[in-house]
Amino acid sequence: MIDPTSFIGKLMTGAAVATLFVLSVSAAEAGGRYRGAHENAAGGTTAGAGAAHQGPNGGAGARGAVVVTDGQGNGAAASGGAVRGPNGGRAVRGSGTTVNADGSVNHQGGAAAQGQNGSAQTQGGFTRSADGTVQGRRTTTATNSNTGNSVQGQTTYDSQNGAQHTHTCYDAAGNVIACPTR
């Protein structure tokens, strides 16, 4: 089996590298792509791809992904990406998945964005055991930069109880307030 902690480390490293790459791409560097694959020592395949682009108005983006198999039915994949808009907005995302020969799966991912109107972060994932039981959780927070008000939401899922969602809104001082309605 593939150790999910090593995959999480690769995930965070990939997202960090993509973020740094986006932030460092100069206007003279329009972009590029990379792709490659090779057999690995575990009897499987290691493959990766990446791309970066710089726009004419200062926007930039980069993404990358890697997939590793071991020839025994186990595999792991991780991807990350980052963008910078011409007006200062930024976003980054990363995710990773391990699949084991027994049918179990672990997926984790997250994203964050910040712009002139506020910021948002989300993270979560799911697991599927070898017997098909599924459990998942996602937590999301969004903050309005004009008022400082925010919302925190959490969604959970499990095979026996289905999906559950809760959310709470806060003012800039951290006091619970009524959430706006449409």
C-alpha positions, 0 to 999 in steps of 0.5 A, spaced: 500 500 500 502 507 498 502 511 505 498 517 504 502 521 508 507 521 503 502 523 498 500 529 502 507 531 503 507 531 495 501 535 494 503 540 499 510 541 495 507 541 488 502 546 490 507 550 493 512 550 487 506 552 483 505 558 487 512 560 487 512 559 480 506 563 478 509 569 483 516 569 480 514 568 472 516 575 469 513 578 463 518 576 459 517 569 460 510 567 456 510 560 459 511 553 457 509 546 458 513 539 461 510 532 460 514 525 462 513 518 464 518 513 466 518 506 469 519 506 477 523 501 481 516 499 484 514 496 478 510 501 476 510 508 472 511 515 474 508 520 470 508 528 471 506 534 467 506 541 468 505 548 465 505 555 466 503 561 462 504 569 463 498 573 460 500 580 457 496 584 463 500 581 468 496 575 470 500 568 470 498 561 472 501 554 473 499 547 474 502 541 475 501 533 476 504 527 478 501 520 478 505 514 481 503 506 481 507 500 483 505 495 479 501 491 484 494 495 483 496 501 488 497 508 485 497 515 488 496 522 484 497 529 486 496 536 483 497 543 484 496 550 481 496 557 482 493 563 479 495 571 479 490 576 476 492 582 473 488 586 478 492 582 484 487 577 485 490 570 487 488 563 488 492 556 489 489 549 489 492 542 491 489 535 491 491 528 492 488 521 491 491 514 493 488 508 491 490 501 494 489 494 490 484 492 496 479 498 493 480 503 498 481 510 496 483 516 500 482 523 497 484 530 500 484 537 497 484 544 498 484 551 495 484 558 497 483 565 493 484 572 495 481 578 491 479 585 492 472 583 495 475 578 500 477 571 501 475 564 501 479 557 503 476 550 503 479 543 505 476 536 505 476 530 502 473 523 503 475 516 504 473 509 501 474 503 505 475 496 502 468 494 504 465 500 500 464 504 506 465 512 504 466 518 509 467 525 507 468 532 510 469 539 507 470 545 511 469 552 507 470 559 510 469 566 506 470 573 508 468 579 506 473 584 505 469 590 506 465 588 512 469 583 515 463 579 516 465 571 514 461 565 514 464 558 516 460 552 513 462 544 514 459 538 510 460 531 512 458 525 508 457 518 510 454 512 507 450 510 513 447 517 514 448 521 508 450 528 507 449 533 513 451 541 512 452 546 517 454 554 517 455 559 521 456 567 520 460 572 524 461 579 524 468 582 524 469 582 531 467 574 531 460 575 534 455 570 531 450 573 526 444 571 522 446 569 515 444 573 509 438 570 505 437 571 498 
